[in-house]
Amino acid sequence: MKRKLLSLLLICILMVFPAGCAFAPTPVTPTATATPAPTKTPAPLVQEGKITFSLYDGRQYSGMVYGHGKTAIILANMSSGGLEQWAPFVEAFDKDKFSVVAFNYSLLAPNDYSSAENEVENILDTLKGFGFKRVICMGASLGVSACGFISHAPEIVGMVMIAGPNFGGTLDTPYPKLFVAGKLDPWASPLESEYKRADEPKTLILYPDNAVHGTLLFGSAVKDQFLKDLLDFVNNIQ
């Protein structure tokens, strides 16, 4: 009787756990992993390429935008040469950090640069319209006066003055300022005077035994150091 009961129990066990009572593993449903959405690159405030500026009197003048960063740099020319004089700087600056605007002056008459200051101010206003809140002005010779004209604008966060004249004002401003020239350039002396009058923070760089003027320093014996000094200055502005 006991043997018969054991046989019946064994049959029941085999019916419940077939295949020799082997336990089949419970299937595991794989956990779905969410794929993160790709990070979108912010749209530039202004498109790279050619740009045209219009003055209040209807005159127009052309420029170029390089880079797509949130801090703008206005490059204000010497009276000789156009926007191409900044080529070494344009090729080397950080395109992700800055948007650089180079331009050609609109002459009222041959060799009449009397509207240079208004043109730089107009560029600043245009950049503000695009949404720029941080602007550096870098001027050479005549361009120093042009940059000086907007030196107290609230958007200005840095200024570079390359062998430029007295622009009739004092740089009593809280942002970093770089004064740079060849030591033997005739404009080095007035530049140094402006440096002494300016408020901190400020830096003066005079290249010894060098009489090369303004952006022509890009083609001089100190070209590499000159470019490095400009790049280091703008890159270190907070």
ABEGO torsion letter per residue (X at the ends): XAAAAAAAAAAAAAAABBGGGBBBBBBBBBBBBBBBBBBBBBBBABBBEBBBBBBAAGBBBBBBBBEABABBBBBBBBABEBAAAAAAAAAABBAAABBBBBBBBBBABBGBAAAAAAAAAAAAAAAAAAGBABBBBBBBEAAAAAAAAAAABAABABBBBBGBBBAGBBBBBABBBBBBBBAABAAAAAAAAAAAABBOBBBBBBBBGBABBEAAAAABAAAAAAAAAAAAAAAABX
